Amino acid sequence: MAKATPKTPAETIYVLNGPNLNLLGTREPETYGHATLADVEKLCAETSARFGLKADCRQSNHEGELIDFIHEARARKAAGIVINAGGYSHTSIALHDALVAVKIPAVEVHISNIHARESFRHHSFTAKAAFATLSGFGIDGYRLAINGLAARIGVGAKA
């Protein structure tokens, strides 16, 4: 049996999760559900693999580290970015600017429906830097984001 070839950077999708997403499963389950960050990462890995892609999942509670991850995605020629910037979505012009600067197709994901919540959550700086936004699908939004990203970059599902 032939060895699988290693993934090239162009076959990698960065999945970036922002502040407090490390608490999924225990944080406000009535809003975010009971799935954990590990469940999200497993879902992303499985979904990406269906397209011959690799999900490089990262989480940080620090804005600057998220920006560094975005810059790294560019340096490593990643195929795309799926980002749930959490509360930074609504406050961070710096994350918006980083996403615009790297010119990598990006999809914004929110587990809850941000438009059915507090008014300060209705605006997203990161959404303006993404080609699509998913909100309110629970963690399934990540699967939908990867499907949409794969379509955007022209990658079909593998048999």
SULDA-V956036 format. One record per run of one state. SS is the DSSP state (2 for helix, 1 for strand, 0 for the rest). FROM is the first residue (numbers start at 0). TO is the last residue. If there is no record, write none. Layout:
ss: [SS:SS]
from: [FROM:FROM]
to: [TO:TO]
This chain:
ss: [0:2:1:0:2:0:2:0:2:0:1:0:2:0:1:0:2:0:2:0:1:0:2:0:2:0:2:0:1:0:2:0]
from: [0:8:11:17:20:23:28:32:36:49:53:59:62:75:79:84:85:90:92:102:105:110:113:116:118:121:126:129:131:135:139:153]
to: [7:10:16:19:22:27:31:35:48:52:58:61:74:78:83:84:89:91:101:104:109:112:115:117:120:125:128:130:134:138:152:158]
